[in-house]
Amino acid sequence: MTLDQARKRVKAIAAVSHDSEEAHVEEDRLRHDVLRAISKGSPDAQELASIALTTDAIDFAHWYA
């Protein structure tokens, strides 16, 4: 995963934030993919993690039923 791809995914999550369930699913997918990239030795590991964590600031319900 590139930094640009991660940023685009965050923007996509923000775009669907009106639907908390969809936003939460996409947030989980992003974080999973970022962890996978980090585990494979991404040279951008720290920045990828930082980008993924920016979804915490997007206004939607971040919880599971």
N, C-alpha and C positions, 0 to 999 in steps of 0.2 A: 504494500500500500504506500502510495506517495503522500506527501504532505498536502498536495493539491486535492487529491482524491478524498482525503480525510476532511478537509475544509468544505468541499462540495457536499459531502454527506451530512455535515453539521447544518449547512444551509438547507438541505432537503428536510432535515428533521424540523427545523424552525418553520419551514413552509407547511408542514402538516401538524403543527402544534395544536391546532384547533381540535384535532382528534387525538386525545391523550393515548388511547390504546395503540394507534398506529405509530405515533411518535415514540412511545416507549419501546415498541418492537424494533423500530429502526435504531434507536439508541443502543439497545442490547446488541443488535447486529454489528453496529459500528464498533462498539467496545470489544466484542469478540474478535472482529477482524483486526483491530489494532493490537490486541494481545497476541494474535497469531503472527502478525508481522514482527512484533517485538521478539517473540520466541524464536523466530527464524533469523534473528540477528540484524534487524533493520538498523542502519546507521542513524536513522532519525527517531529512534525509540522514544527519547525524552519528549521531543516536540510532538510526536504522534499522540502520546499519552496526554499531553497538555491540551491538544486540540480536542481529543475525545471528551475530556472532562469539561469543556466549555458547554456541553449540553446541559449541565446542571443549572445553568442560568436561563435556559429556555423555559418559558411558562407553560408547563403541562403537568399532569399528575404523574409523578415518578414513583409508582408503587405497583405491587401485584395484588390481585384478588385472592 
